[in-house]
Amino acid sequence: MTRSVLFMALPALLFASDPGGLRPRSSPGDYPASETGKVVAIGAAVLTPDQAKAAFSTDLREYVVVEVGLFPEAGQVVDVSAMDFALRVGARGELVRAANPRAIAASNQRKANPPPSRASDITVYPTATVGYESGDVYDPATGRRRGGGWYGGTGVAVATGDPGYPQPPRPAGTDRDREVMNQELADKTLPETTTNQPISGYLYFRIAPKMRTSALELQYLGKDDRVRVLLPALKK
């Protein structure tokens, strides 16, 4: 008898644990946009560029960030994956899948480390000259002769191609930076889990800036349900 009680309690204990992501709002209706399906209700909010910049230290200028709340209907257990979500964009209805945090971090690291300079690239660097002159020397600047001795001067030189010395890493360009960016995004991403409780988190969709003023539609394409949430277009 005791074993049966413990076995029945395990699912409730599993679903009550903190899955990560964000704290869900009280209900789907507390989000700016929401829709209810057969198994789940979805609430969503699109972050403005300024809101995304305030919420993340990671550069997300190439992405539309959507806060998603998923609310299973009473008695339903849902398998949740970021791959279940897509964003339909523009008049032609292109579907964009949610981007993986690790892929975003790796892309930012690559952008921070451009390829080595080409032979046609120009590098300007400072120069210094030191020498010694013996005897009297004609000075063209004054038209007079002056005594010899040590002399010096400074200037600049122009060269092409690789400067020949290592460059310091740029911000977001190291492996450590990549891991920090990945962790920040992963901690706030909509959790991938099995649950009968509300969960929430961000999803990141890579969309060209010129397409962001088009109508956006968040689609949930789960195993047991299909939900479409019409989102307001982002203002310029």
Secondary structure, DSSP 8 states (H G I E B T S, - for coil): -HHHHHHHHHHHHHHHS---SB---SSGGGSSEEEE-SSEEEEEEE--HHHHHHH-SS--TTEEEEEEEEEE-TT--EEE-GGGEEEEETTTTEEEE---HHHHHHHHHHHHS-----TT-EEEEEEEEEEEE-S-EEETTTTEEE--EEEEEEEEEEEES--SS-----TT-SHHHHHHHHHHHHHHB---EEESS-EEEEEEEE--GGGTTS-EEEEEE-SS-EEEEEE-----
